[in-house]
Amino acid sequence: MDMLLKIFYSPVMAFRAMKDTEKFPTMSLIILLVIVIINNILMIPVTSKVSELSFSSMGVQMSDEQMEYALQIMHKFRYLSALSGVLSYCFMLVIYTLIIWVFTKIAKCKVSFQKTLELVIHCCFVVVIGSLVNTFILYYQGIETIENMYEISLTGLNVLTSSESVGVVLYTFLSLINPFQVWFLALLTVGMAILADVKYDKAFFISFIFWAIITAFPVIVIFFTHSLLQSSGLM
């Protein structure tokens, strides 16, 4: 727990302590997953609103009774949805760890898979907190004010423009350029340098390549999804 707190005010000390201990940070992982669950539950009304907007954009009209029924179904399965979200997040942590670990091996860095996983877990805290902050902003502005299914990310550079102005793909990319992602990249660089005993420029290169990959993935998904919907005449 102490190591987790130090991530926010003294990351260098936190990663040095992480390097010197063999104990897996189980409590940190549990806290991370609890925050994920809380955010997933809070996002259920937002997801319902986005689904409604998605149906409307594709020309699918639903009566009030049908929409109410759909919302009831989502409400009944909210905890199952939150649980599946946690399992997906755990899988994502493993994939992230595997990618970084492979990169460190290619770069001939000496860091174990477990230490890489510990690094990913602690760095992901700032991303999860960013998601929670975004959710709170959505609630503050009012979920009923959401008018575009793409414009629910409110912490990135996308707030300076709109999806209609720059297009959905660029808008999605801009939404991923936010203070929490920058913080994540900085923590990953510091942690990599300390745990792998490499210079900061090398640690930054590995971290940046990894960040570029995980940032590009949702952008590519949006690109193909949007292109498919447009070619199908659904948008």
Residue pairs with C-beta under 8 A, 6 or more apart in sequence:
1 27
1 28
2 17
3 14
3 17
3 18
3 25
3 28
3 122
4 14
4 25
4 27
4 28
4 31
4 122
4 125
6 13
6 14
6 17
7 14
7 122
7 123
7 125
7 126
7 187
11 187
11 190
11 191
12 190
12 194
14 122
15 119
15 190
15 191
15 194
15 195
16 194
18 25
18 115
18 118
18 119
18 122
18 191
18 194
18 195
19 115
19 194
19 195
24 114
24 118
25 118
25 121
25 122
28 121
28 122
28 125
29 121
32 121
32 124
32 125
32 128
33 86
33 89
33 90
35 125
35 128
35 129
35 132
36 85
36 86
36 89
36 128
37 82
37 83
37 85
37 86
38 132
39 128
39 131
39 132
39 135
40 81
40 82
40 85
40 86
41 78
41 79
41 82
42 132
42 135
42 139
43 135
44 74
44 75
44 78
44 81
45 143
46 135
46 138
46 143
46 146
46 152
47 74
48 70
48 71
48 74
49 143
49 144
49 146
50 146
50 149
50 152
51 70
52 62
52 67
53 146
53 147
53 148
53 149
54 149
55 61
55 62
57 149
57 234
57 235
58 229
58 234
58 235
59 234
62 70
74 81
93 117
93 120
93 121
93 124
94 117
96 120
96 124
96 210
96 214
97 113
97 116
97 117
97 120
98 113
99 210
99 213
99 214
100 116
100 119
100 120
100 188
100 192
100 206
100 210
101 111
101 113
101 116
103 206
103 209
103 210
104 111
104 116
104 192
104 196
104 206
107 198
107 202
107 205
107 206
109 192
109 196
109 197
109 198
109 202
109 206
110 196
110 197
111 192
111 195
111 196
115 195
116 195
119 188
119 191
119 192
119 195
122 187
122 191
123 184
123 187
123 188
123 191
124 184
126 180
126 183
126 184
126 187
127 180
127 181
127 184
129 180
130 155
130 178
130 179
130 180
130 181
130 183
133 155
133 180
134 152
134 153
134 154
134 155
137 154
137 155
138 146
138 152
138 154
141 154
146 152
148 162
148 163
150 163
150 168
150 171
150 172
151 158
151 162
151 163
151 171
153 175
153 176
153 178
155 178
155 179
155 180
156 174
156 175
156 176
156 177
156 178
156 181
157 174
157 175
157 177
157 178
158 171
158 172
158 174
158 175
160 174
161 171
161 174
162 171
163 171
166 174
168 222
168 226
169 219
169 222
169 223
169 226
172 218
172 219
172 222
173 215
173 219
176 215
176 218
176 219
181 211
181 215
184 211
185 207
185 208
185 211
188 207
188 210
188 211
189 200
189 203
189 204
189 207
189 208
190 200
190 203
192 198
192 203
192 206
192 207
193 199
193 200
193 202
193 203
196 203
226 235
229 235
